[in-house]
Amino acid sequence: MAILRERMVAEQIEGRNVTDPAVLMAMRKVPRHEFVPPRLIADAYDDRPLPIGDGQTISQPYIVAYMTEALRLKPGDRVLEVGTGSGYQAAVLAEITDQVYTIEIIPDLARTAEERLRRLGYGKVSVRAGDGYFGWPGKAPFDAIIVTAAPEKVPPKLVEQLKEGGRMVIPVGEERAAQELIRLTKRNGKVETENLIPVRFVPLTGTHPDN
C-alpha cells in the first residue's frame, strides 16, 4: 500500500501543484485504505471519491490535499472539521497540528471514526456527534475551519467561531447546481472571501434553517 500511496501523492497531488511540504508529508503518511469500507480497499488510492455508507463519501485525495493546503495550517493551530465521515481528513489534519476537533452529524459514523482514529494512533483528535452547522462553541475560537459538505450559504456560526486571522475553507452551493470551494479569512472584524475551484460535495444536512 505504501507504493500506491506514494504514487497517489506524486501523480494526483504534486502533479496538480499542491506544494506545501507538511501537506505532502501527511498525505504520504496517512493510510487511506484504513478509512474506506473493506470491499473498496483495492480502490483506496484511486483518483476519485468513494462511498463510506449512510450516503456519505471519502473525498478524492487531491481535494483533501488541496483543501488542507488552502487552510494554511501551522503546528499548534486549533482546527475544526465539519463532517468527520470516516475520519480520513481529520487524520491528515492531525499530522500537521495536534489540536483537531471534528463533528459528524451521523452518530454511527462519528462512533466508528473515533474508534478508527484511536486505533491508528490519532487519539488526540476530538470527535463529537452533532450538527456541525453550529460549530463547536465550547472549543472556539479556531485558527482554521474546514467543511467537507456543502451548505447553500456560509453558516454564520462558523464565521463567528473563527479567530482574528482565521481561515475557513468550505464548499458552497446546492447539491445539483454549481458549487464553489471558497476560502474566508477574518481580518479586522471583516471577512474576506476568495473563490478557489469548482467542486461537488454531498449537502450539509441537519436542522439548521438553510437545510
N, C-alpha and C positions, 0 to 999 in steps of 0.2 A: 504493500500500500504506500510505502514511503516514496517509491519510484513514481507512482501515479500522482501522488501529492506534489512532488517536485515538478512534474510535467504540467500539472494544473497551474501552478504558480508561474512557471516560465512562459507557457503559451497563452493562458487565459487572462492572467493578471499583469505580469510585467509586460507581456506582449500588447496590452491595451493601456500602457503608460501609467499604471499605478507604481509609484516610485518610493513611497515612504518606507524606509528600512524596517521600522517597527511593525508596520502592517504586513510586509512581505514575510518577516520572521514569524509572525503569528499565523499567517496562512500556511506556512510550511510546517508549523508545529502541531496545530490542532487536527486531530484525526477525524476528518469529516465523516468517514464511514461509520463512526460510532454514533452519529446523530441522525441516521436515516433508518427506516424500517429494515429488518433483516433481508427481506426479499429484494431490496434495492441497493444492497451493499456494493454489488458489482458496478452500479451506476453512480456511486457517490462522488466521483471526481469528474463527472461529465459536465459540460458547459451548459447547464440548464437547472432550473428549479426542480425539486422533487416533492411529491406528496408525502406528508407525515401523519395523515389521519385527521379526522374532525374538520375536514375542509381546509386545512392549513398546509403550507408548504415550507420547505427549507429553501432559501433564496439561492439563485445562481451564484457560484463562487465569486465571479467578477463583481457582482452587485454588492456582496458582503464586503469585499475588499475596498471597492470604490466608496461606499458609504462610510466605512471605518476611516479611510484616509480623509474624507471630507470633514470628519469631526475635529481633525487637528488635535488629537489627544496627546497628552503628556503624562508620564508616570505621576501618580498621585492625584490625577483628575478624578472627580466624582462623576460617574456617568450613569444615566438612566436609560434602560432599553424598554420600549413599549412593544410587546409582542414576543414573548420568550420562544414560542414554538418548541422545537426540540432542544434548544439551548446552545446551538452552534454559534450564533452571533455573540452571545454572552461569553462563550469561551474565548473567542477571538479578542473581544474587548479585555478580558481578564489577563491576556498575555501582555497587554500594554499598561494597564493600571489595575491596582488592587482594590479599587472602590467601584464595584459594579453592582447595580441594582436593576432587577428585571421583573416586569409584570406580565402575566399571562391571564387572559380572561377565561380560558377553559381550564377548570380545576385539574382534570386528569392530565392535561399537557404540562401544567405547572408542576404537578407532583412528580411525573416521570422525568421532566427536565432537571428538577432539583436533584433527584436520585442519580441521574446520569452525570451531572456536573460534579457531584461529590465523588462518585466512583472514579472519575477521570482526573481527579486532583484539583478541581476548581471549586472547592468547598467554601472559599471566601465569597463567592457570588451569592448575593441575597436574592432569593426568588419569592415572589408573592403572587397569589391568585387574586385577581381583581380587575377592575375596569381601568385600563391604562389611559383612557381619555382624560382622566382627572389627575394623572401623575401619581406621585408618591410624596405628599406634602410633608410627612414626618421625616423624610430623608433629604428634602430640599434645603438649600438651593443646589443646583447641579452645574458643573462646568460644561457638560455636554448631555444632550438627549438625542437618542436615535429611535425612530419609529419605523417598525417593519410591517405595518399595514396602513392602508390609505384611508384617511378621513376625507370628507368633501371640503372641509375647511380646517385650518390650523387650530387645534384645541387651545383656547386662551389660557387654561390652567397650566398647560405645559410651558407656555411662554412665561407665565408668572414665576415658574419654578427654575428658570434659568438665572444663573449668576450674572453680574455685570461682566461682559466679555464672553459670556457663554454662547455655545453654538448648538443649534438643533438641525438635524438632517431628517427630512420627512417627505414621503410621497403624498401628494395631494391630488384629488380628483375622484370622479365617480368610477365605479367598478368597470362599467362597459364604455367609458369615454376616455379621452386622453388624460393621462396622469403625468405629473411633472415632479421630479425629485428636486426639492428646494433646500437651501441652507439659510437659516435665520441666525443672525448674530445680534446680541443685545449690547448696545453701546450707548452710554449716557442716558439710559432710560428709554431709548428708542430701539426699534427692531429694524435691522437692515435685512433685505431678502435678496437672495441670488437664485436664479433658475439654473439647475445643473444639467440634467439629462431627462429625456422621456423614459418612463418606466411603466410597469404593470404589476400591481400588488393586489392581494386579497383585501377586501374592505376592512376598516377598523370597526369592529362590532361593539355593542354594549347598549347601555340605557341612556346614553347622552342625547341631548336634543338634536344633534345633527344626524343621528342614526336613522 
